[in-house]
Amino acid sequence: MQKQSVPVLIVGGGGAGLTASMLLSTYRVPALLVSAAATTSILPKAHVLNQRAMEVFADVGVAEEIYAVGTPPQHMSHTAWYLGVAGGAGAGRLVHKMECWDGGYSDPAWIAASPCRQTNLPQIRLEPMLRRRAEELNPQGVRFHHELLGLEQDAAGVTATIKDHDAGEHYQVRADYLLGCDGGRTVGRLLGVQLEGRRDLMRSISIHMSADLSRWLRDEDVLIRWIIHSQYGGSGSVLVPMGPTRWGPHSEEWVFHMTYPPEFEALFDSDEKVLALMRERLGLPDFNPQIHLITRWRVEGLVAPLTKVGRVFLLGDAAHRHPPTGGLGLTSAVHDAYNLCWKLAYVLQERATPALLETYHAERFPAFARNVQRSVENALNHRELSASLGISPDLSPEQCARNAQQLWESGPAGDARRAQVARVMASQSMEFKEHNVEFGFRCRSAAVLDDGSPEPANIDDIRVYEPDTRPGSPLPHAWVERAGERRALRQVAPPESFLLIAGERGEAWCDAARAAARARRVELLALRLGHTAGDWLDPRLAFLRRREFGPDGAILVRPDRVIAWRSMGAADDAASVIRSAMDRVLARA
């Protein structure tokens, strides 16, 4: 049997695996990715890409390509709920429209948070882009239709047995570390790690189709359309455009989702029944679209209690599975890879000790566990929306329809219904404005040196993201300038580099950091940043407003742009302080 060696073996070619491959190439770490699938995903899922995920894609050089073909901002600034689509009187009436995410990158809070705007691109179109970029960065290191059959670990590494389905041959790969990015299909099972949480919350069917729905749909600014069916006691459907060249009501492709409780499985047990129900729910009895794929899946909220077993790590769906509400599944997978890959690079390049890798679980588990919880809460809250309209499976279809129509009636009953609906609909901003869930995480581990400062109170822990420089926080965004050059602060240093940002009088910190980095072979850029003085200037005072430390203070920022250490002012022995901080962050102490 042929044998080969590689520092990192990545199992799985989805969002987590391809992101890990691109990052490791960027960090100059040889890696091999194998995927049992013959191609990237054929499922039109996981389409929302938040700002933090787009920052990662910018680091690996694929963000601009994603933006070029993703949904234009003007077609994804809102989400909306409608009473049906076509058919009877009043079908398709707008119940409520809500600005979502960054409002087409017009919300000042989101613009201030990141140089990257949120976007939307179905996984069927995203993953081929990621694969092409991964292959550009590592031409011989991406293999699809190569399946992991087994793995064995010892103190020095992992031995994996792989089957090349195209050649019909088996081979072995010896790796220092293995990343399980296969959705839990093989790696987690071989490790004996079982995901825990809420299974079978509900069931869903997705129909990917080509169709012209522009005759019945309006609202060019709406991305996700929630269809409420009064005749089914509040059972809902969802219409999501898939592009690829037109968006809004004129999209060429769509996905129609129908969700139902497990006890209704018999209604959906054949494709013929599914298509008949879709026509009935759309109110279009003669609707005959081109069907690409019909998929059945279960809505779950699960997390892995362990994400590191020996030299094997679990990322993405192998470590957490989310309901789609909130768009936190794929983006969490991207964040997993971003957190782990720089640490692997530094350990493999002997600039950090293996103890640094223990911080992956400590930092990522709280974040993705919260994301799973939020996704479940978002999904369950949709039930309240139908109830606010007076629609319930306990009422007759006629009564449900009468209650829903009150929304457009004058008089006290209509006023009461509108007030109730407005209140409940507004609560769903917990799904579509969850900025602090997407960006307001705080890492806590041995790779973050707590400076003892109190955590600031947040008026809304879900919706309001307030950047700061406390250790464990993402680096606040600011546009900075030098000699006519303008960059985002997070992009001033190369993606694999540490960043020391000092105040206007922080020369001692910069000198000490450069010396400590040279002695440890750590890539680091040190700079002074101020509004009127420094190596780079802060023309809008964007960073100064969030800086918190004084003109002679400093912060140390990790390659994943998480703040690892902070000094509010000068130190008597800056060199000793920064050496100690760097050693502790890299688990060298």
C-alpha positions, 0 to 999 in steps of 0.5 A: 500500500502506498504511503505518504506523509503530510503535516495536516490531513483535512477530511471533508471538502465543504466550507470548513475543510476548504477554508482550512486548506486555504488558510494553511496554504496562506500560512505556508503549512503543507496539507492534504484535503480528501473528500469522499464526495466526487464534487463539492456540495450539490445542495442549495443550502447555507447561503448567508455569509456574515461579515466575520466569514467574509473577513476570512475569505478576504484573507485567503484572496477569494472575497472579491470573487464571492462578492462579484456573483453573490446577491447585490446589497439592494436585493438582500436588505430586507426579509418579509412575511406574506399571507400566501403567494397566489390563488385566492383573494388577498393571497400574497398580501404583505404581513410585515417587512423587516430590514435584515442584517446590515440593510444592504450595508447601509446600517452605520453600526455594521459599516463601522464593524468591518471592512467587509459587508455581509453577502449571500451566495448558495453553497452550490456556488460558493464551494466551487469557488473555494475549491478553485482557490484551495487548488490554486494555493495547493495544486496537489493537495485537494482530492475529491472522491478520496474517502477516509476508511479508518484512522489510528493515533499514537503519540507522534501523529495520525495514520489514515487509510484512504480509498481513491474511488476513481483508481480503486486503490487504497493508500495511507497518509501519515499526518501530524494532525487530522482535521475532521471537517466531514459533517460527522459522517466518519471522523467523529464516529471513529473517535466515538464522539457523539453530538448532543442536544435537540434532535428532530425538532422538526423536519423539512423538505427543500425543492431546488427549482428553476422557475419564473415567479416574478408575476406573483412576487414583488419587493426587490429588496427582499431576500428571504420570503416567509409564506404564512398559510392560514389554511394550514393552521399557520404552517409556513413555507420559505422562498429563497432566490438562488440567482445565479445572474438575477436576484429579487423576484426575477431570480432564475432559480429558487428553493422552496422550503416546507417544514413540518412536525415528524407526525406529518411525515406521511404527507411528504413521503413521496416526491409526487406528494411534495410537488402537489403540496408545493403547488397547493401552498403556492396557490398555483395548481398548474405550476410546473417548474424545472426540478433540480433536487428535492431533499429531506432533512431534519432540523437539529441543534447539536454540539460535540462535547469534545472537539479535540481527541488526541491529534484529531480536531472536529470543525464545522458540522462535525462539531455543531449542527444548526437550524438554518435560521440565522445563517450561523452554520457555515459561518461558524465552520469558517470561524472554527478553521480561522481559530485553529489553523494559525495555531497549527501553523505556529505549532508545526513551525515550532514557534509555539508549543502543542499546548496552544492547540488545547485552546481551540476547544476552550475558545470555540465551544462556547461560541458555537454552542451559543450559535446553536442555541440562538439558531434553535431560538430563532426557529422556535420564535417563528411559531409566535408569528403565526399565533400573533395573526390568530392562526392556529392548528386548533382553529378551523381554516375559515377562522384562521383566515378571518383572524388573519384578515383583521390585519387589514381591517379598520376599527378596534379589532384591526388595531389590536391585531396590527399592534400584536403582529408588530410587536411579535414581528419586531422580536424576530430581529433576534434572527436578522439583527443578531450582530453581537452573536455574529461578531461580539464573541470573546475568546477565553483561554490560555492564549488570551491574557485577561487584564482584569478589566470589567466586561462592559454591560450591553443593552442588548446582548444579541443585537448590539455589537460594541467593539472594544480592545479587551483581551479576547475581543475581535480587533475593532475595525478602522480605516487607517492611512499612511503616505496616501495609502488607505487600508483596513486596520486588520489588513495592515499586517499579513494574514499569518502575522501578529500585530502590535498596535501602540498609541502615539507614544508607544515606541518602547512597546514597538521596539520590545515587540519586534525584538521578542518576535525576532527571538521567537521567529514570530512574524509580527508587525508593530506600529504606532497609531494615532489621529495626528501622530504615528506610523499609521494615522486614524483619520476618522478617529474610529480606532481612537474611539474604541482604543481605551488604552492611553497614548503610551499603551498597546495591544497584541493581536493574534493572526485571527485578529483576536486581541491577546494582550493589552497594556493600558499604559507604559511599563518600566520594563516593556521588553520583559512584559512583552516577552512574557506576554508572547510566551504565554500566548504561544504556550511557551511559558 
